[in-house]
Amino acid sequence: MDLENYYEIDRVADFIRTNNFTRIALQFPDHLLKDSSKVLRALRQKLHQLHLDSDGSTPAKLYVMADTTYGSCCVDEVGAAHVKADCVIHYGHTCLSPTTTIPAFCVFGKAPVRASHCAENITKQAMKSGKPVLVLFGLEYAHAIPDIKKAVNVEASSHQDSISVSGVLFADVRSSVIYPLASKKQTDELLGFSYNQDHKEDHRIGGLSWSLPAGHKMEDYLLFWIGADNSAFTNVILTFNSSETVRYDANEGFLMADVMQQSRILKRRYYLVEKAKDANMVGILVGTLGVAGYLDMIHQMTDLVTRAEKKAYTLVMGRPNPAKLANFPECDVFIYVSCAQTALLDSKEFLAPIITPFEAMLAFNRGSQWTGAYQMEFQNLIASCPVEVGQAPEARFSFLQGGYVEDYDLRADVDEETDAVHSLVNVTEKALQLQNKDTQLSKGKNARSGAEFFVGRSFQGLEINGNDASPQPFLMGRTGKASGYKGEQT
């Protein structure tokens, strides 16, 4: 592998030199970390050469970042702030989500693909379906798109009676440079709330952008995806679930047309939406600290849950896993505020389902119905889906419970809630004396707050069951090594 070509050493060095950055953070995902030292040396050498040819300014300082707190596809602004970096050079797969405070230059990499074979499959699908084809791709294949376009032209010329070059539309990479959102106009442009002069609608997803001719709709096109079956592909098939989609596996060189995958994913997500409607306590998981608009979305989710008369708890824990979330059994559902390509978590192994902000709006906005449209980018929801204000109905129909249910009214005064907690202590003590096959988790499933759930737990911490309401003196724990604490008999 040509390291300088694969990691675009010249382009990165020119970007650093042009913007006069002096402290640069190099962000690597886990699978590319093995090349970090080589890239560091090559980039440092290139910057040194540019420094000798320049006016003698101070050369840049480089820092390698790994083991990001959240998804590796997002720019780690928190890690970059630790070294006071001026910019981030992001390597590997990226979602190209807009940053909050720091610019970034993305190096996608160059995955191998046979351009002629891929073009042959594109033309075959165009002739077979009779629809115009929209070619989407993983960003790691962006380098090969010009060659694939030329190959498609060659294939189209050999099938002049069956296919036209104008019937194949290629998406373009928006930009490999990410700048912080500084104004509403720039925000609207990056989030896709704009139209060009020819009245062609702009579509954007996962760093790709394209414009459809006037009068054309996405469902009129066959989506041809070049790349692996990963989170970026899932984002595409969910967002454009009304379009027929096929996937070309560049590594194996074969075509996949599993039309049932869209149906399975949508059914699973709709089930989680219905399950979230029965939740009493909702945990809001912070899945990013750098994507622009994440604070606004967290506040919007908190307001949404509160207006639905449910309790909301905000949790910051890095990458969620079943063990971490098991520490919060009182939460019936979690809302994951993250970028579009990490927001979909398979929550089958978790105690509670994990949903996206869009799904939370469907679940907690009373009267809202799912039309089939799906939105993964939470930035779009900030402006397009405001929290509805209104009186909640007295009862609603629960498909999971099979009947009408009433949600708890959590707008009671604080004094009433405190009295309810104290009265629940006596009820719980009597309930524990009864023979019940339910687990401790199911006993607290109807709790109205974390405090009520805590009271109903069998284990509440050390020395908490005392009759004295005043604070108890702290207890000194064991000291020494785990293999032999002090005071233990050997």
N, C-alpha and C positions, 0 to 999 in steps of 0.2 A: 504493500500500500504506500502510495506517495503521500507522506504525512503532510507536507506543506500544501499540497493541492487539496487533500481531504479536509483539513482544518482551516483552509483559506488564510494562511499566515499573512500573505501580502495584503489582502483586503482588510484584515483586522488591524494590521499595523498602520495602514493608511487612515482608517477610521480613528484610531487613537491619536495619530499625529495631526490630522486635520482639525480635530476638536480640542487639541492641546490638553488631553487628559493626563494627569500625573499619577493617579492611584487607580489601578484597574483590578477588578476582581474577576477571575476566571472560574466560571461555574461549570462543573462536570457532573453528569449523572454517574451512577455507580458503575455501569458497564463500560464507560469511557475513562474511568479514573486511572486505568493502567497506562494511558498515553499522556497523562497530565504533565509529567516531568519532561517528556520529549517536546510537547507543545510549548511548555514554558521556556525551555532553552531556545527553541527555534524562534519564538516570538521575541524573546529578549535580544537575540542576535540581530533580528531584523530591525527592531527599534533602535538598537545601537548603531546600525548602519545609517538609518535615517537621521539619527542624532548627529553623526559626524558630517553629514551633508547639509545640516541645518545651521541655524545661527548660534548654536552652542547652548541651547536651553537645557534645563535639568531633565534627564531621562526619566521615563515613567517607571513606577514601582508596580510589580505584579504580585498578586496574591491568588492562591488556588483555593477554591471553595468546594467542599464535597459534603455529602450527608445532609442534604437540605432538610429543613424542619418540615416542610410540606411537600407537595408534589414537585418532582424534578422538572416538570415541563414549564413551571412558572419561574420568573426571575426572583431570586432570593434577595429581596431588598434588605431584610433584617440582617442576614449574614454579611452583606456588603457594607452595611452601616457600621458593623463592628470594626472594620479596617478603614472607615471613612473614605470609601471608594467613590470616585467620580462617575464611574460607569461599570457595567457588568458585560462581560463577554460570555454569552450563554451557548453551550455546546450540546448538540444532540436534539432529540425530539422536543418540540416546544408548542405551546398553544397560542403563542403570540398575543397573550392578553396584555392590554395596556397597563403600564406601571403607574405608580403613584408619585414617586419622588426622584427616580434615578433613570437615566437612559440606558439602553441595552442594545448590544449588537448580537444577533443570533446567527450561529453557524449550524446549519441543518445537517451537515454531513452529506455523503453521496452514496446512497445505496445502489447496488448494481441492478440493471434492468435491461432486457433485450428489446430495443426500440422497435425493430421490425416485427417481432412476434407480438408485441403489445399492440402495435398498429393494426396488424392483421385481425386480432380479436375485436378491436374497436369497430372496424368496418363490417365484420361479420355480424356483430350485434346490431349495428345500424340497419343492415339489410334485413335481418331477421325480425326485428321489432317494428320496423317501419316508422319509428319515431326519431326525431333529432336526438343526438347524443351529447350529454354534458360530461366532460371528463374532469373528475376531481382526483386528487392524489395526496398522499402523505408528503410532508415537506421535504423528507429525505430523498424524494424522487424529483424534486423541482429542477435539478441540474439536467435531467434527461428529457424534459418536456420539449425543448426545441428539436431534438432528434426525433422524438415521437411524432411531432407535428409534420416534419418532413416526410417521415415514413407513411403517415396517413395520407398525405397528398399523393404519394406514389401509388398507394393502394386504391385511392379514389379514382385516379386516372385510369387504372386498369378495370374499373367497374363503372364506367361513365353512365351506363344505362340504369344503374341500381342505386348509386349513392353520389351525393354532391359534397364537396368540401365544406360548403356553407352549412351542412347538416351536422357538423361536428364542432362543438364549442368547447374550448379549453379554459379552465379557470386560471387565474394569474395569482402569483404570490404578492400579497399586498405590499410588504416591505420586510426586509430583514433587520431593520432598525426600529426599535420601540422607544418612543419618547413619552415622558409623563404627560398626562392630560392637563393642559394649562388653561383651557378655556372651554366654554360650552360648545362653541362652534367646532373646535377640534374634537371634543367628545362625540358630538353628533356625527361627524365625518367618520371617525373610527368605528363607531357603533352601528353605522349603516343607515342613519336617518337622513338620507340625502338622495337626490335624483339628479341625473345629468341633463344636459341641454337637449338631448334627443328624446327625453322622457322614457329612457330605458331604466328599469328598476335595478338598483344595485343590490346584489346579494353578497353576504360575507359570512364565512364560517371557518373557524380554525386557521386563520391566517390567509385563507383563499378569498378571492373576490371575482365576480363576473357580472356581466350585464346581459339581460335577455332583451331581444327585440320587442318593440312595442306590440302589445296584444298577446304575448306569449306568457305562459304560466309554468311554474316548476313541474306540475303534474303532467305537462305535455312532453317532458323530456325523460329519456332513459339515462339514469345516473351510472356512469362507469367509473368505479373507484380503483385506483392503482395503489396497492399497498397491503399491509397486513390487517387482520381482523383485530383491531385495537380500539382504544378509547376514542380516537379521532374518527374512525369509521362508524362507531356506535353513535357518536354525535351527529353524523351526517344522516344515518338512516332514521334516527328519531326526529330530527328537525324537519326532514323532508320525507316523512313516512307515507305521503300520498303518491310518491314517485316510485316507479320500478327501479330497482337497484341491482347491479351486478358488481362483483369484485374480482379484480385480476391480481392474483398472487404472483408478485414479481420474482420471489425466491423459487417457487415451485414451477412457475410458468403455466399455470392452468387457471381456468375461469370458474368462479363460484357464483351460483345464482340461487341462493337459499332464500326464497321469498317468504318463508315461514318465520325467519328470524325476526323480522320487523314485528310480526303479530305476537310472537312470544314475549318480546321485550315490552311492547305496549301493554299487553295483558298484565304482565308482572307489575309494571309501574302503576297501572290503574288500580290494581289490588292494594298496593301500598297507600295510594291516595285514600281509598275507602277505609283502610285500617287506621290511617292518621285521623280521620274524622272522629273516631271513638276515643282518642287520647285525652287525658286530663292534664298531664304535665308534659311539656315539650322542651327538649334540649336543643339549643342553637349552637352547632359546632362551627367554630371558626377554622376554616380550611385554608386560609390565605391571609397574609399580612402585607401583601404587596400589590395585588390586583386592584386597579382603580375602581372605586365605588364600593369596596367591601364593607366599609363602616356604614355607609348609607343603607346597604342591604341588610346588615345586622339590625339596625334600628328599625327598618321597615318590617322585618320579620318579628321583632319583639312587639311592635305595635299591632301587627296582624294577629299574633297569638293572644295578646291581651284583649283585643276587641272581640275575639272569639270566646272570651270568658274562660281562658285556660291559663295555667301558670307557665311562664317562660324562664329558662335558666340558660345563660350564655356560658359556654365551655371552650377553653383554649387548651389544646393538648397535643398539637402537632398532628401527625398522621394517625387517624383513628384505627383501632383494631378491636376485636371482641374483648380482649382482656381489659383494655382501658375503659371501654364503655360499660363493662360489667360493674364498674365501681359506682355507676349511677343507675341502679335498678328502678328508681322512682320515676324515671323518664319513660313514657310510653312510646315516644317517637322522637327522632332526631332530625333536625334540618341542617344539611351540610352546605354551608356557604363557601363555595370554592369555584375554581375555574371550570369551564364546561367539560373539560376532558378528564377531570378527577372527581366531578360531583356525583357520578353514578357509581355507587358502591354496592357490591353484592352483599346484602345484609342478611343472607340466609343463616350465617353462622353467628349473628348478633342476637342479643336478647330482645332488642327492639328494632323496628325498621328504620332505615335512613332514607330520607327523601330530599329532593332538590327544592330550592325556593319556589320554582314554578309550580311544583306539585303541592307545596304548602299553601300557595294562593288558591289552588283548586279546592283543597281540603277545608280551609278555614274561612274563605270568603263565602258567606252564606248565599245560596241561590246561583252560584257559578256552576256551569256545566262544561264538561270536557268535550270540545268539538272535534278532537283528533289532532289539532295543532299542538306543537310541542316547542318549548323554548328552553334552551340549555344555558345561554349566556345570561347571567343574573344582571349584568349591566343594563340590558334591554328592559328588564322588568321594572327598574327604578322609575322610568318615565312612562312606560306603556301600560303597566298594571298597578296603579296606585291602590292603597288599602281602602276598601269600601267602608263607609260610615253608615251605620243604620242599626235598628233594633233587631236582635236575633229572634228567630221564631221560637215559640215555646217548645216545640218538639220537632224532631227530624227522623227520617227513616234510615235505619242502619242496615245495610245489606249483609254485614257480617253477623249481626245479632238476630237478624230476621224479624225486626219489628221497630216500632217507634220508641225513641229514647229521648230523654231530656238531659241537656248538658248542665253542669253545675254552674250556679251563679256565683262567680268569684269576685263580684263587685261589692261584696258585703263590707261592712265596716271592720276596722282592725279589731275592735273589742269583741265583735261577734266571732271573728276567726280565732281569737285567743281563747275564748270560752269553749269553742268547739274542740280545740286541741286538748284542753284540760279534761273535758268530758270524754274525749276519745281514749284517754289513758285508762279510765275506769272500765270502759267498754272492752278495751283490748285485754286487760287483765282477766276479765271474765271469759272472753272468747278463747283465751289460751288454755283454759281449763276444760274446754269442750274437745271431744275427739273430732278431728277434722283431717281429711286426707289432703287438703290443699297445702301447697308449699308456702313458705314465708313470703315469696314474691307475689303469689296470687292473693294473699291476705291484704296486701297494700295496694292492690290494683285500683281500688276505688278512692284512694286518697286524693284530697283536693290540693295538697301542697307537699313540698318536700318535708316540712315539719311533721305533718300527719303521717307520712310514710315512715319517717324516722322513728316515731313513737311506736309504730306497729312492728318494728323489727325485733327479732329475738336477741340480737347482739347490738348494743348501743354504745359500746365503748367501756372503758374501765371506770369502776366506781361511779356509775351514773344513776344507780337505783337507790341512792341514799334519800332519807326523808328530809334532810336539811336542804333548804332551797339556796342557802348561801354557797358561794364558790368553795370547793374543796381544795386543800393544799395539794400541790403536785406530788407525784410519786417518782422516786428515783428508779430508773430502769437498770437493767443489767449492764455491766461493763466488761470489756475484754473481747477476745476473739470468739468467733462462732464455734470454733472447735473446742473451746473450753472457757466458758464465762467464769468470772471470779465468783467464788462461793459454791460452784458446782463440785461435786465429789468426783475424783478421778478413779 
